[in-house]
């Protein structure tokens, strides 16, 4: 089950949409789709981090208004960094 509060869903959707669009564009150009998707994912993660810091401010963890899967919005981007690291090591 996916759970979010406030704008928390952006923490999942924005990086996935950015990586998907970059892959489609890179695939049409005939270049490496993984490289472009990785770069787009990193940029989207930075955007989510900054958005989460601005929206949640200095709220205590349980009182932060924007969550995704129990994590504050700014920490939701860290999940993608970890998944990319695991994929890079194992893949």
C-alpha positions as CSV (number, residue, x, y, z in Angstrom):
1,X,0.0,0.0,0.0
2,X,1.3,3.4,-0.9
3,X,0.6,6.1,1.7
4,X,1.3,9.8,1.5
5,X,0.2,13.0,3.2
6,X,0.1,16.5,1.5
7,X,2.3,16.7,-1.5
8,X,4.2,13.5,-0.5
9,X,3.2,11.7,-3.7
10,X,5.4,14.1,-5.6
11,X,8.4,12.4,-4.0
12,X,7.7,9.3,-6.0
13,X,6.1,10.6,-9.2
14,X,8.4,13.5,-10.1
15,X,11.6,11.4,-10.3
16,X,9.9,8.5,-12.2
17,X,8.3,10.9,-14.7
18,X,11.6,12.7,-15.3
19,X,13.5,9.5,-15.8
20,X,10.8,8.2,-18.2
21,X,10.8,11.3,-20.3
22,X,14.6,11.4,-20.4
23,X,14.6,7.7,-21.5
24,X,12.1,8.4,-24.3
25,X,14.0,11.4,-25.6
26,X,17.4,9.5,-25.4
27,X,15.9,6.5,-27.1
28,X,14.8,8.6,-30.0
29,X,18.3,10.1,-30.3
30,X,19.9,6.6,-30.3
31,X,22.0,7.3,-27.2
32,X,22.3,5.5,-23.9
33,X,19.0,5.7,-22.2
34,X,20.4,4.7,-18.8
35,X,22.8,7.7,-18.7
36,X,20.1,10.2,-19.5
37,X,17.6,8.6,-17.1
38,X,20.2,8.6,-14.3
39,X,20.9,12.3,-14.9
40,X,17.2,13.2,-15.0
41,X,16.6,11.1,-11.8
42,X,19.4,13.0,-10.0
43,X,18.0,16.4,-11.0
44,X,14.5,15.4,-10.0
45,X,15.8,14.2,-6.6
46,X,17.4,17.5,-6.0
47,X,14.2,19.2,-6.9
48,X,12.2,17.0,-4.5
49,X,14.7,17.6,-1.7
50,X,14.5,21.3,-2.1
51,X,10.7,21.2,-2.4
52,X,10.5,19.1,0.7
53,X,12.8,21.4,2.7
54,X,10.7,24.4,1.7
55,X,7.3,22.8,2.3
56,X,8.0,21.0,5.5
57,X,10.3,23.7,7.0
58,X,11.6,22.9,10.5
59,X,8.6,20.7,11.4
60,X,9.1,17.8,13.8
61,X,9.1,14.5,12.0
62,X,5.6,13.4,13.0
63,X,4.2,16.9,12.5
64,X,5.6,17.4,9.0
65,X,2.7,18.0,6.6
66,X,4.2,16.3,3.5
67,X,5.1,12.6,3.8
68,X,5.6,9.7,1.5
69,X,5.6,6.1,2.9
70,X,6.4,7.5,6.4
71,X,9.4,9.6,5.2
72,X,9.4,13.3,5.0
73,X,9.2,14.6,1.4
74,X,12.8,15.7,1.4
75,X,13.9,12.2,2.4
76,X,11.8,10.4,-0.2
77,X,14.4,11.4,-2.8
78,X,17.1,9.5,-0.9
79,X,15.3,6.2,-1.6
80,X,15.9,6.6,-5.3
81,X,19.6,7.3,-4.7
82,X,19.8,4.1,-2.7
83,X,18.0,2.1,-5.4
84,X,20.4,3.5,-8.1
85,X,23.4,2.6,-6.0
86,X,22.2,-1.0,-5.5
87,X,21.4,-1.3,-9.3
88,X,24.9,0.1,-10.2
89,X,26.6,-2.4,-7.9
90,X,24.6,-5.4,-8.7
91,X,23.7,-4.6,-12.4
